[in-house]
Amino acid sequence: MSFKDSKVAIIGVGNVGATTAYSIINQGLCEEVVLIDVNKDKAYAEALDMAHSVYFMNRNIKIYAGDYKDCSDADVVIITASAPMPKDSHSRLEMLAPGMNIMKSIVTSVMDSGFDGIILVISNPVDIMTYYAWKISGLPYRQVIGSGTNLDSARLCCELAKLYDLDAKSVSAFVCGEHGDSEFVVWNSATIGGKKIDDVFSDNAPRTGNTTKPGLLKMTSQAGWEIFNRKGNTCYGIAASATSIVKSILFNENQIYPVSVNVDGAYGLSGVFLSVPTIIDKTGAKEIVEIKLQPDEEEALMNSAHVLQSFYKELQ
């Protein structure tokens, strides 16, 4: 697919927004990137710095600081702006109250520009903020996507690959549900080189050692906090995750990613945004892929849905 004249707007140019922008231009995914932030000097400086880097990339990409009117002809708007994480917090849901006003202001301003593309939400708590962005925007549900558990799934695949000294791309495993405490692994569909994960565990007992499924889930769900507690943010992983989603949109790749989308009918759920494997193409969330779940996995998915929906009444 040609990406001629394609444009990405990034709202919020902190560590995550700036790293996402750099990842997108480094891969040459589009012709134009605009950075928008309440701190206009920061946006200008980041754009200028990246513009100089393009010289060494054999790219012809325009990157600049702008404002909401620049979203009018964007193909994708990425929202990374969010409220600061409360000190000593270990729950992304604590960011909900202070983040609502920020999200409402951003999405209203984006839509006022005449935007009709695809919104990708990274801001935490991402599942609830994605639902809120969709509700405010009035866009068709397929055009509003949250980064969800895409990065969590990559983290799990990396841990499994490390266990058996493999390339992480040889591992296929999905973390689903809430991007948070109630997320779970769909072990029933997890494979390494096409081999069921339970068979890999048992056939490679010396290398598997004391590793357990609950232990791997805990390691996966806590990985972000391991990073956050040591350096104050996570940026490279989520930037790469967002870039992969943007690439599947702009290049019409039809990649399957576990992202936060409106699940209305699939998996027996109704009207909730959470992460399930979804085909991503130029229209956004093209189609949800229904994987056969075990009873405990079905229960975990329902639990995630209930956790998230319990917060919807707080959204104004």
MARKOL-592465 format. One record per atom (N, C-alpha, C, CB): x, y, z. Coordinates in steps of 0.2 Angstrom, whole numbers, plus 5000, padded with zeros to 4 digits. Glycine has a CB too. Example, Ala and Ser with C-alpha at 12.3 -4.5 7.8 and 13.67 -1.06 7.14 Angstrom:
<dokes>
506649725039/506249785039/506649845039/505749785045/506449895035/506849955036/506450005039/507049975029/
</dokes>
This chain:
<dokes>
500449945000/500050005000/500450065000/499550005006/500350114996/500650174996/500450215002/500550214989/500950255005/500850295011/500850365009/501250275017/500850385002/500850455000/500350495003/500750454992/500550555006/500150605009/499850575016/499650625005/500150525019/499850495025/500150545031/499950425026/499750555036/499950595041/499750565048/499550665040/500150575053/500050555060/500050615064/500450495062/499650625068/499650675074/499750645080/499050725074/500150665084/500350645091/500150695096/501050615092/499750685101/499550725106/499850705112/498750735106/500250755115/500650735121/501350715119/500250675125/501850755121/502450745118/502950735124/502750805114/502750695129/503150675134/503650625132/502750655141/503850575137/504250525135/503950475130/504550485141/503350455131/502950415127/502850445120/502350385130/502550505120/502450535113/503050545109/502050595115/503550575112/504150585108/504450525106/504650625113/504450475110/504750405108/504350375102/504850365113/503750385103/503250355097/503350395091/502550365099/503450455091/503550495085/504250475082/503550575087/504750465086/505350445083/505350375080/505950455089/505050335083/504950265081/504550265074/504550225086/504050305073/503650315067/504150345061/503050355068/504450395063/504950425057/505550385056/505150495059/505750345061/506350305060/506150245055/506650275066/505550225055/505250175051/504950195044/504750125054/504950265044/504650295038/503950275036/505150275032/503550275041/502850255040/502350305036/502550235047/502550365037/502150415034/502550475031/501550435039/502250525028/502550575025/502550635030/502250595019/502050635035/502050695039/501850675046/501450745036/502150705051/502050695058/502050765062/502650655061/501450775065/501350835069/501350825076/500750875066/501650865080/501750855087/501350905091/502450855090/500850885095/500450935099/500450925106/499650925096/500650985110/500650975117/500551045120/501450955119/500251045126/500151105129/500751145130/499751095136/501351115131/501951145131/502251155124/502451105136/502051205121/502251225114/503051225113/501951285112/503351245118/504151245117/504351175117/504451285123/504151135121/504351065121/504151025114/504051025127/503551045112/503351015106/503851035100/502651025104/503951105100/504351135095/505051105095/504451205096/505351095101/506051075102/506150995100/506251085109/505650955102/505650885100/505550885092/505050845103/505150915089/505050915082/505650935078/504450965080/505950995081/506551015077/507150965078/506851085080/507250935084/507750885085/507650825080/507750865092/507050805080/506850745076/506950765068/506150715077/506750825066/506850845059/507550845057/506550915059/508050855062/508750855060/508950775060/509150885066/508650735063/508850665063/508650635056/508550625069/508150655053/507850635047/508450635041/507250665044/508950675042/509450685037/509850615037/509950735039/509850575042/510250515042/509850455041/510650515049/509250465039/508750405039/508550385032/508150415043/508850425027/508550415020/507850425019/508850355017/507550465023/506850475023/506650545020/506550465030/506050555018/505850625017/505150635020/505750635009/505250645027/504650655031/504650725034/504750605037/504150755034/504050825037/503750815044/503550865033/504150835049/503950835056/503950905059/504350785060/503450925063/503350995065/502850995071/503151035060/502951045075/502451065080/501851095078/502851105086/501251075080/500651115077/500151115083/500451075072/499551125081/498951125085/498451085083/498751205087/497851085086/497251045084/497051045077/496751055089/497051105074/496851115068/497251075063/496851185065/497851055065/498251005060/497950935060/498951015063/497550925065/497250855065/496650845059/496950835072/496450895056/495950895052/496050845046/495750955049/496650835043/496750795038/497250735040/497050825032/497250725046/497750665049/497350595048/497850675056/497750545046/497450485045/497450445052/497950435041/497850465056/497850435063/498050485068/498350375064/497650495074/497850535079/498050485085/497250585081/498650495088/498850455094/498850495100/499550425092/498450475105/498350515111/498850485116/497650525113/499350515119/499750495124/499650535130/500450495122/499450595130/499350635135/498950605141/499050705133/499150615147/498750585153/498950625159/498850505153/498550605164/498750635171/499350605173/498150625176/499750635178/500350605181/500150545185/500750655185/500550495185/500450435189/500550455197/500950375187/500050445201/500050465208/500650425211/499450445212/501050465216/501650435219/501450375222/501950485224/501850325222/501850255225/501250215223/501850265233/500950235217/500350205214/500550135211/499950245210/500150085212/500250025208/499550005204/500449975213/499150055203/498550045199/498450095194/497950035203/498450075187/498250125182/497550165183/498350095175/497150125186/496450155187/496450215191/496050095190/496950225195/496950285200/497050345195/497550275205/497250335189/497350395185/496650415181/497850385179/496150385183/495550395179/495250465181/495050345181/495150475187/494850545189/495150605186/494750555196/495850605187/496150665184/496250665177/496850675187/496250605174/496350595166/495650615162/496550535165/495050615165/494450625162/494450685158/493850615166/494550745162/494550805159/495050815154/494650865165/495650785154/496150795149/495950765143/496850765152/495650705143/495450665138/494850695134/495250595140/494350725138/493750755135/494050825131/493350775141/494450855134/494750915131/495050905124/495150955135/495450845124/495850825119/495450805113/496350775120/494950755115/494550725109/494050775107/494150665112/493750825111/493350875108/493750925103/493050915114/494350935105/494750985101/494850945094/495351005104/495050885095/495250845089/494650845084/495450775090/494050825087/493450825082/493250885080/492850785086/493350945083/493151005081/493551025075/493251055087/494150995074/494551015068/494250985062/495250985069/493750935062/493450905056/493750835055/493550945050/494150805060/494550745060/494050685058/494950735066/494250645054/493750585053/494250525052/493350595047/494750515055/495250465054/495150415060/495950485054/495750385062/495750335067/496150365073/496050265065/495850355079/496150375085/496450315089/495550405090/497050325090/497450265094/497550295101/498050245091/497250265106/497350295113/497950255117/496750285117/498350285120/498850255124/498850275131/499650275121/498550335132/498450355139/498150305144/498050425139/498350305150/498050255155/497550295159/498650225159/497050255162/496950185161/496650175154/496450155166/497050135150/496950145142/496250115140/497450105139/496050065143/495350035141/494850075142/495249965145/494850115148/494250155150/494350225146/494250175158/494950245145/495050305141/494850295134/495750325142/494950235131/494750215124/494050225124/495050155122/493650195128/492950195128/492750265129/492650155134/493050305133/492850375134/492950415128/493250405140/493550405125/493750435118/493150425113/494450425116/492950355112/492450335108/491850375109/492450265108/491650375115/490950405117/490950475116/490850395125/491550515117/491550585116/491550605108/492150615119/491950565105/492150575098/491550565093/492650535095/491050515094/490550505090/490750465084/490250565088/491350445084/491650405078/491350335078/492350405078/491350305072/491150225072/491650195077/491150205065/491450145080/491850105085/492450085083/491450055089/492450065076/493050035073/493650085073/492949995067/493450145073/493950195072/494250225078/493650255068/494150195084/494450205090/494750145093/493950245095/495350145094/495750085097/496250105102/496150055091/496250065107/496750075113/497350025112/496450065119/497950045114/498550005114/498449935118/499150045116/498049945123/497849885127/498349835129/497349845122/498349775128/498849725130/499349705125/498449665133/499349745120/499849725114/500549725117/499849775109/500749765121/501449765124/501449715129/501549835127/500949705133/500949645138/501049575135/500249645142/500749565129/500849505125/501549505123/500349505119/501849555121/502549555118/503049535124/502749625115/502849565130/503249555136/503249475138/503049595142/502649445137/502549375139/502949335134/501849355139/502949355127/503249315122/504049325123/503049345115/504249375125/504949385127/505249345133/505149465128/504849335138/504949295144/505049225142/504449305149/504549205138/504549135136/505149115131/503849115132/505249165127/505849155122/506449145126/505849205117/506549195131/507149195135/507249125139/507149245140/506649095141/506749035144/507048975140/506049015147/506848975134/507048925129/507548945124/506448895126/507849005125/508449035121/508149035114/509048995122/507649075113/507349075106/507249145104/506649035106/507149165098/506849225095/506149235098/506949235087/505949295100/505349305103/504749295098/505249375106/504949305091/504449295086/504249225085/504749325080/504649175088/504449105088/503849095092/505049065089/503749135097/503149125102/502549165100/503449155109/501949135101/501349165099/500949155106/501049135093/500749205109/500349205115/500049275116/500849185121/499449275118/499049335119/498849345126/498349335115/499049405129/498749425135/498149465133/499249475139/497549455137/496949485135/496549515141/496449435132/496049555140/495649585145/495849655146/495649545151/495849675153/496049735155/496849745154/495849755162/497049805152/497749815153/497849835160/498049875148/497949785165/497949805172/497949735176/497449855174/497749745182/497749695187/497349635185/497549715193/496749645181/496349585179/496549555172/495649605179/497049575169/497249545163/497449465164/497849575160/497349425159/497549355159/497849335152/496849315160/498149275153/498449245147/497949195144/499149215148/497949195137/497549135134/498049085133/497149165127/498149045138/498648985137/498348935132/498748955144/497748925131/497448875127/497648885120/496648875127/497848945118/498048955111/498748975110/497649015108/499148975116/499848995116/500248935113/500049005123/500748955108/501148905105/501848935105/500948885098/502348885104/503048905103/503248865097/503548895109/503348895091/503548855085/502948815083/504148815086/502348835084/501748795083/501648735088/501848755076/502048725093/501948675098/501548705104/502648645100/501048665106/500648695112/501148705118/500148645113/500948755121/501348775127/501448725132/501148845130/500948685134/500948635139/501448585137/500248605140/501448565130/501948515128/502648545128/501748495121/502748605127/503448635127/503648635135/503448705125/503248645139/503448645146/503648575148/502848675151/503248525147/503348465149/503948425145/502748415148/504048445139/504548415135/505248445136/504348415128/505248505139/505848535141/505948555148/505848605136/505748505152/505748515159/506348545162/505548445163/506948525160/507548555163/507648625162/508148515160/507448655156/507448725155/506848755158/507448735147/506248725158/505648755161/505748765168/505048715160/506148715172/506248725179/505648735183/506748785180/505648785187/505048805192/504648855189/505348825198/504748875183/504248925179/503548895179/504548935172/503048935181/502348915181/501948965177/502148915188/501348955175/500948995171/500749055176/500348965169/500549045182/500449105186/501049155187/500149085193/501649115188/502249155188/502349205182/502849115190/502249175176/502349205170/501849265169/502349165164/501249255171/500749305171/500949365176/500049285173/501149345182/501349395187/501949435184/501549365193/502449405181/503049435178/502849485173/503549385176/502349465169/502149505163/501749565165/501649465159/501249555170/500849615172/501249665177/500249585177/501849635180/502249685184/502849715180/502449645190/502949695174/503549715170/503549795169/503549685163/502949825168/502949895167/503049925174/502249915165/502849905179/503049935186/503749925187/502649905191/504049865185/504749855186/505149915183/504949785184/504949935177/505249985173/505150055176/505049985166/504450065178/504250125180/504550145187/503550125181/504650095191/504850115198/505650125198/504750055202/505950105192/506750115192/506850175188/507050055189/506450195183/506650255179/506150305178/506850235172/505550295181/505050345181/504550345175/505350405182/504650305170/504250295165/504350235161/504250365160/503950215156/504050165151/503950205145/503650105152/504350195140/504250225133/504450185127/504650295133/505050145127/505250115121/504750055119/505950085122/504550015124/504049965122/503449985120/503949915128/503150035123/502450055121/502450095115/502150105127/503050135114/503150165107/503150115101/503750215107/503550065102/503550015097/502949985096/504149965099/502549965101/501849935101/501449985097/501549925108/501450045099/500950095095/501150095088/501050165098/501850095086/502050105080/501850045075/502850105079/501849985078/501649925075/500849925073/501749865079/500449955077/499749965076/499650015070/499349985082/500050075071/499950125066/500150095059/500450185068/500750055059/500950025053/500449985050/501549985054/500049945054/499549895051/498949935048/499349855056/498849995051/498350045048/498550075042/498150095053/499150105042/499350145036/499550105030/499950185038/499750045031/499949995026/499449945025/500649965028/498849945028/498349905027/498549825028/497949915020/498949815033/499249755034/498849695036/499849755039/498249715039/497849655042/498149615047/497549615037/498549645051/498949615057/498449595062/499549655059/498549545066/498149535072/498549555078/497949455072/498249595082/498549625088/498049615094/498849695087/498249605100/497749605106/497749685108/497949565112/497249715105/497149785107/496449795110/497249835100/496349855113/495749875116/495249905111/495849925122/494749865110/494149885105/493549875108/494249845099/492949895105/492349885107/492149815106/491849935104/492049775111/491749705111/491049705112/492149655116/490649695107/489949695107/489649635103/489649765104/489549585107/489349525104/489849465104/489149535097/490449485103/490949425103/491149405110/491649455100/491349345111/491449315118/490949325123/492049355120/490249335120/489749345125/489749405129/489749285130/490149455126/490149525130/489749575126/490849545130/489549625130/489149675126/489449745129/488449675128/489549795124/489749865125/490349875130/489149895128/490849845129/491449855133/492049855129/491549805139/492549905131/493149905128/493649875132/493349985126/493949815129/494549785132/494949745127/494249735137/495449715128/495949685123/495749615121/496649685126/495649605115/495549535112/495949545105/494749515111/496149485103/496449485096/496049515091/496649415094/496249565087/495849605082/496249615076/495649665086/495949605070/496249625064/496249695063/495849585058/496849725062/496949795061/497149815054/497449825066/496649855050/496849875043/496749945043/496349835038/496649965036/496550045035/495950075038/496650055028/495450025040/494850055042/494850055050/494250005040/495350025053/495450025060/495349955063/494950075064/494949945068/494749875070/494349845066/494449885078/494549805061/494249775056/493749715058/494649745050/494049675062/493649615065/493949585071/493649565059/493549565076/493849535082/493849455080/493349545088/494449435082/494549355081/494349325088/495349345080/493849275087/493649245093/494049175094/492949225093/494449175099/494849115101/494449075106/495549135104/494449005105/494148965110/494448965116/494148885107/494048985121/494348995128/494148935133/494149065131/494648925137/494448875142/493948905147/495148845146/493648865151/493148895156/493448955161/492848845160/494048935163/494448985168/494549045164/495048955171/494749045157/494949105153/494249145152/495249075147/493749105151/493049145150/492949185156/492549095148/493049155162/492849185168/493349245169/492949135174/493949235167/494449295168/494249355163/495149275166/493949335157/493749385153/493149425155/493649355146/492649385158/492049415161/492249465167/491549365163/492749435171/492949475176/493249545174/493449435181/493649545169/493949605166/493449655164/494449585161/492949625160/492349665158/492049695164/491949625154/491849665169/491449685174/491949745178/491349635179/492549735179/492949785182/492949845178/493749755182/493049845172/493049905167/492349935167/493249885160/491849895166/491149925166/490949965172/490649875164/491249945178/491049975184/491250045184/491349935190/491750065180/491950135180/491650175175/492750135179/491250145171/490950185166/490450245168/490550145161/490050225174/489650275177/489950335179/489250245182/490650335180/490950395183/491150435177/491650365186/491150415171/491350455165/490750505163/491450415159/490950565164/490550625162/490750665156/490550675168/
</dokes>
